[in-house]
Amino acid sequence: MKCETTNAVLTFILGALVLLGVIFALKTINQTRELRLVANRATELVREQAFFNNCLEYSKTHADINRILQPLVPKPAAH
């Protein structure tokens, strides 16, 4: 009788640990996907900023692009 009780307890503990392992694996997969999305968005923002900076440099020698870039240039903050 004692052996069956021990076996049942150990089987329950094993089942609980397997369930926790599955839950943690799913959470890890979800967080990895979210991190990848955030990293991709950050990369896009860096590329957009680099492109905009290149456009600003180009506008210093070619004034015809200034009318296009003017709405995009940030205004200085008023103190």
N, C-alpha and C positions, 0 to 999 in steps of 0.2 A: 504494500500500500504506500509506504513512504517513497519508494522509487517512482511510482506513478505520479505522485504529487510533485516531486522534484523535476521529473520529466515535463510535466505540464507547465510548471513555473519557468523552466529554462526555455521551453518552446514559446511561451508567451513573450519572454524577454527577447528572444531571437526575432520573433515577428515584429515586436515594437522597434527593434534596432533596424530591421530591414525597411520598415515603413519610414522611419526617420531618415534613413539613407536615401530613399526615393524622394522624399520631400526636399531634402537638402540639394540633391542633384537637380531637381526641377527649378528650385530657387536660383541655383548657380547658372543654369542655362538661361533663365529669364534675365538675370542681372547682366550676364555677358552680352545678350542681345541689346539691352538698353545701353550698356557702355559702348558697344560698337556703333549704335545710332548716334550717341552723343559725340563720339570721336569723329565720325564722318561729318557731322554738322560743324564741328569745330574746324575741321580741315577745309570745308567749303567756305567758312567765314574768313579763314586766313587767306585763301585764294582770292576771294572777292576783295578783301582789303588790299592785297598786293596788286591786283588789277586796277583798283581805284587809284592807288598811289602811283602806278605807272601812267595812268591817264592824267593825273595832276602834273607829273613831270613832263609829259608830252605837251600839255597845255601851256607850259612856260615858253615853249618855242613855237607853238602853233595856236594862235589866239582863236581860231575859228571853232575850236572845240569847247571853249569857255562857256558859251551859251547853253550847251548840253550839260556840262558839269556843274554849273552854278546852283541849281536846286539841290544837288547832292552834297555840296560842301557844308560841313557843320558850322553853325553860327557860334561865335565866341559867347561864353556864358557871362551873363551880367552879374556883377557882384553887388 
